[in-house]
Amino acid sequence: MKKMKLVLVGNGMAGVRTIEELLKLAPDLYDITVFGAEPHGNYNRILLSPVLAGEMTLPEIMLNDLDWYGDNGITLHAGRKVVKIDRVRRKVLAGDGTEADYDRLLLATGSTPFIPPIPGNDLPGVLGYRDIADTEAMIEAAGKYRHAVVIGAGLLGLEAANGLMLRGMDVTVVHLGEWIMERQLDRAAADMLQASLEAKGMKFLLARQTEALLPARNAQGGMNGRVGAVRFKDGMEIPADLVVVAAGIRPNYELAESAGLYCGSGRVRGIHVSDTLQTVTDPRIYAVGECVAHRGIAYGLVAPLFEQGKVCANHLANFGIGRYEGSVTSTKLKVTGIDVFSAGDFSGGPGTEDIVLHDRQGGVYKRVVLKDDRIVGSVLYGDTADGSWYFQLMKDRQSVAEIRDHLMFGQNKLGDAGHKGENRAASMPDTAEVCGCNGVCKGTIVKAIKEKGLFTLDEVKKHTKAASSCGSCTGLVEQILASTVGGAYQAVSANDKPVCACTEHSHKVVREAIFKHHLTSKEAVFDTLNWRTPNGCDKCRPAVNYYLISSWPHEAKDDPQSRFINERAHANIQKDGTYSVVPRMWGGLTTPAELRAIADAAEKYQVPTVKVTGGQRIDLLGVKKEDLPKIWADLNAAGMVSGHAYGKSIRTVKTCVGAEHCRFGTQLAMDMGVKLEKMLFDMYAPHKVKLAVSGCPRNCAEAGIKDVGVIGVDSGYELYVGGNGGIKTEVAQYLCKVGSDEEVMEYAGAFLQLYREEGWYLERTVHWLDRVGLDYVKAKVVEDGENRRRLHARLLDALKDARDPWQTSREEEAVKQFIPIKVEA
Amino acid sequence: MTDWKRICLLDDIPRLGSRVVRRPGEDDIAVFRNADDEVFALHDQCPHKGGPLSQGIVHGRKVTCPLHGWNFNLQDGQAVAPDVGACASFAVKVEGGEVWLAT
């Protein structure tokens, strides 16, 4: 088949990112040609400020060098500016006469600095701040001249001023507004920022309107052609050998407009696009980036451009899913030693409330603006470690009512997932270990981010292995990423995070689709949801399999090949490839006969290690795979069954001796534990599930750190949920109090069924509770009796024909996987 | 000359699964079957920390090591980027529903 032709006009971050996303989806769909006005490959424009400041070099900020284009079969016309689009003949024409035909055209022409129409704005020495050439001109001027004036105290202006100052110039920042960065900061934060920049030597002239830029005079009094001073409306004049204008940007839409594409009028100018990033005028032509006006907004930050690129690529690949519905943006100033973060709307107004933490001496200011218990904006100065967390809460539109009293102290005060935010990424030394599982230190992560041009958490995980095992350092890695790439960092809402690279869809979407469309096989899921891979991967297949069997029990067939080896072999794989075998001991109870059978089996199969587990049972470690069916047969014969010590499933119900023996016991804890464990036998869940029953509030069974903890009191039982003793200790939250054993079964069963039906794969109860809120669970399980009984009934139904997997694995076909095929020499 | 050995029927290997082939005095070989009934054979040892690849999840023409999640191309045993490494691959063929391995 002949390939279609795709032409990209604009070799910048937005356009090339779109191409990268497209190549991931449909590598062979197009012959791609790229035109760029600059003579370089694609570089990270956001990092021009560190280059100006002398903290990075140009080669370090290249994202796609010239080889990348060749390697991907892309024709690059660098240094050739497209001057005409012929929509009738479907071709573009560059200034030097180069032509290219297109079937589809992608415009990513970016923006140019807005230069106010004042006299002298064309003098040599007057620059915008946009590209490598501007940066080089500024570096050159800094070597020759003394006085620099930056017009505009926005993000870019301050970064430029800082860079010039670090290069030895005397810098004055001139601003029309009452305070600096008034679009990103409120007055309190802006004043603090200004004071610390002044302490570094930067000068400010605020509420000042520039009237003219005056040429310099040489010794003889004649003009030497270069800019020499700035004059304000109030008559004041200051010397200026270099004037950098950073008073906003203008979308580059002239090319598009000349081709008859609608580019708006009045205040909202830019190439008008729909939610599919197609121009409203010509569906063959797409546009992304700063040249675009989408729903009346032209974005000037990088994160929205990447979001646009992703959606646009999807449509270019003919997948046709995904809509771009606008972006919520955050900003971070890239001035070393100064931390400023802002996001959303912090102008206040009716219905909003402010929570402010202000430590003037300590240089910390945090302001979070709430509306209807949700964050709508935040401004942070001095301590921005929690910026990405507030931003995430804002994007997720998550209610903060329950965490309001800790909100200002940050995420580490919350006991959220893992060690999130426990350290401040920015202040950590490079040698500090971030990922304890894989031994990755901060320096390695920062280096990979810079050298490989990484922007997302997934990319960092892949390249460095950080946060790819237990995941407890995920928050910290995200912080390092955010502080390294600055504004380019996109915090992805947990609700939208794709299951894996095989799909665009989140866990939420997949779960809902399986239920709504009554999908009962993985093939049906992959087909209905347009999976990119023929049969998924090690990440999505176990998730999909779980969703299928938990949504349609008895109907969807469990697929062993979609399960991790432990659940396929019903034993835990060890580092040397042997397995561990844990027979179930209901409620932690055993008998001399069982112990004898375990001892016999351990000797017979030469089990090297026998260990008592934390879950009150016995672990036989180091069993060879081919011995598994045999050792199970022996244990089955003694009446024992699988302990599911290997699964995303019910593990144990730990008990204390309870009122059966204990002089303090108020309830029969062992009996209660055994009943719960029997009810839940063979229950699979999004993640492992552990319970405990204590017979009195002394709580010897440690019920406070279990997914469901039951504590006997004189009048009945208290139920606790969402505890976790693992990666990060989480104390279970009080759910309710019940009177009888039957109620414990019903409430605990209903709670676990709700988790089974709504939790995302690999989400422990504590994280699920964090996401949906305890109030939601109480409403479904405690307050609504009818719903609780239905949930409990569904659980019992799902488990009604549960069988011991050790028994079933010894039968016919299933046993094959354990037996090696022997060949002769 | 290639020494082909018949090892099992194609149907003895589950789709998207594998079997271990044990040779006297030598390391195990993992024989995989994918969704399209293609069959591949790799040294059953991940170059990272020695994990048995035969126990991994098979997807497309790849397998994921069960110990630390490295991915390998089944055809040539090369690790999938950004991981670097390889494990030996062996010639394998299916004829008349029987699987033959060259050792």
Contacts between the chains, C-beta under 8 A, distances in Angstrom:
chain1	res1	chain2	res2	distance
A	462	B	82	5.4
A	463	B	82	4.8
A	468	B	69	7.1
A	469	B	68	7.4
A	533	B	59	6.6
A	533	B	60	5.5
A	534	B	35	6.1
A	534	B	36	7.8
A	534	B	59	8.0
A	534	B	60	5.7
A	535	B	16	6.3
A	535	B	34	7.8
A	535	B	35	4.9
A	535	B	59	5.4
A	535	B	60	6.6
A	536	B	59	5.7
A	537	B	57	7.5
A	537	B	59	4.7
A	537	B	60	7.7
A	537	B	62	7.6
A	537	B	64	7.1
A	537	B	71	8.0
A	538	B	56	7.2
A	538	B	57	4.1
A	538	B	59	6.6
A	538	B	64	3.7
A	538	B	69	6.7
A	538	B	71	7.8
A	541	B	57	6.4
A	541	B	59	6.7
A	542	B	57	7.7
A	560	B	14	7.4
A	560	B	17	7.7
A	561	B	14	6.0
A	561	B	15	6.8
A	561	B	16	4.0
A	561	B	17	5.0
A	561	B	57	7.2
A	561	B	58	7.0
A	562	B	16	7.8
A	562	B	57	7.5
A	564	B	57	7.0
A	564	B	66	7.0
A	565	B	55	4.1
A	565	B	56	7.1
A	565	B	57	7.9
A	565	B	66	4.5
A	568	B	55	7.9
A	569	B	55	7.4
A	573	B	52	7.9
A	573	B	55	6.3
A	573	B	66	5.6
A	573	B	67	7.3
A	575	B	49	7.0
A	575	B	67	6.7
A	576	B	50	7.6
A	577	B	50	7.4
A	577	B	51	6.9
A	577	B	52	4.4
A	577	B	55	7.4
A	816	B	12	6.5
A	816	B	14	7.9
A	816	B	19	7.6
A	817	B	14	7.2
A	817	B	17	7.1
A	817	B	19	7.6
A	820	B	19	7.4
A	820	B	20	4.3
A	820	B	21	6.9
A	820	B	22	4.2
A	820	B	28	7.0
A	821	B	7	5.3
A	821	B	8	5.4
A	821	B	12	7.6
A	821	B	19	5.5
A	821	B	20	6.9
A	821	B	21	4.9
A	821	B	22	6.8
A	821	B	31	7.7
A	822	B	21	7.9
A	822	B	22	5.1
A	823	B	5	5.4
A	823	B	7	6.1
A	823	B	21	6.0
A	823	B	22	7.2
A	823	B	23	5.5
A	823	B	101	7.5
A	823	B	103	7.2
A	824	B	5	7.9
A	824	B	24	7.4
A	825	B	23	7.0
A	825	B	24	5.0
A	825	B	25	7.1
